[in-house]
Amino acid sequence: MTFATEIDIPRELLRRFECAESVLVLTGAGISAESGVPTFRGGGNTAVWKGMPFDVISSASMVQRNLAAVWEWFDFRRGVLQSLEPNEGHRAIAQWERLVPELTLVTQNVDGLHQKAGSQSVIELHGNIWRARCTSCETRYAITPDEDRSDLCVSCGYPLRPDVVLFGELLPAGAFELAGERASSCDLCFVVGTSSLVYPAASIPEIAKAAGAYLCEINPEPTPLSHICDTVIRGKAGEVLPLISNQNKLSTATANQVNIR
Ligand code: BV8
């Protein structure tokens, strides 16, 4: 395992990135931190909303107990999000879709910033804060910043809820299965900005590793997955990710120059 600090990208990682046919990137709240989106953990504290730890307010039982409180929590977060923009980390991954033959982006985030940065294909394991879902017929509705969201389903009149996977709820049908399938066939797997505590999402890098992929963690702090990574870059996603594609392009350009001479 190699540790990279002061953001020097190990040559082995650049080499693997350059010749990878299939790359999987798993992102968590940390990739949105430089956009101003608060993370849930990290720095030793846990996000709290009105005295409730976030995994209590963001739980299946709270939807049953107090749907209005769940909506208040998500309405607040959407209010914070609507003026925030993707950062260089989101944009680098969006660019990788054009650089890598097969790029699979799997996110635990619900903020929609990967799509806003231009990523065309995003596996959202935990849903999306910009959608609502009927609690009965499961009809989905887009929520836009410039109009009030509705409370009731137009089709059946039942209450709507955030279309987000809460603790104790199943992931969207097929999302984890597709992510697991891609993880088991990728050459290179990046784990970016996640505390790797939430399952089954955190098992995606483990599946990749078990299938022989080269694993790279990008996170200022250690995580329970750090020890299985081939490369750990203790840095910020918005600073590190662009370096991987830029240095890669640089090394390719240099290699081409050598060929030209
Ligand atoms: C389920 C949406 C089946 C809501 C979220 C084993 C197997 C299966 C399930 C479990 C299991 N063990 C326990 C469980 C239950 C539970 C779970 O995992 N609990 C944990 C806490 C122990 N899992 C579930 O309930 C899942 N469902 O398993 O279904 C089932 C169903 C019923 C009965 C039985 C089984 C559903 C989990 C989904 C929950 N919903 N989000 C919302 O957004 O409010 S999860 C929530 O945590 C967010 O989505 C978040 O993304 C996710 C993970 O957190 P991270 O993204 O990692 O963010 P965090 O703040 O923790 O860390 C940020 C990291 O970034 C830090 O490491 C920090 O150092 C780093 N960082 C900071 N700045 C930067 C940076 N990195 C890079 N650059 C920077 N600048």
Boltz pocket constraint, residues with backbone or C-beta under 6 A from the ligand:
constraints:
  - pocket:
      binder: B
      contacts: [[A, 27], [A, 28], [A, 29], [A, 30], [A, 31], [A, 33], [A, 34], [A, 39], [A, 40], [A, 41], [A, 42], [A, 43], [A, 54], [A, 55], [A, 58], [A, 108], [A, 109], [A, 110], [A, 126], [A, 164], [A, 165], [A, 166], [A, 167], [A, 168], [A, 169], [A, 170], [A, 171], [A, 192], [A, 193], [A, 194], [A, 195], [A, 196], [A, 197], [A, 198], [A, 199], [A, 200], [A, 218], [A, 219], [A, 220], [A, 221], [A, 222], [A, 223], [A, 235], [A, 236], [A, 237], [A, 238]]
      max_distance: 6.0
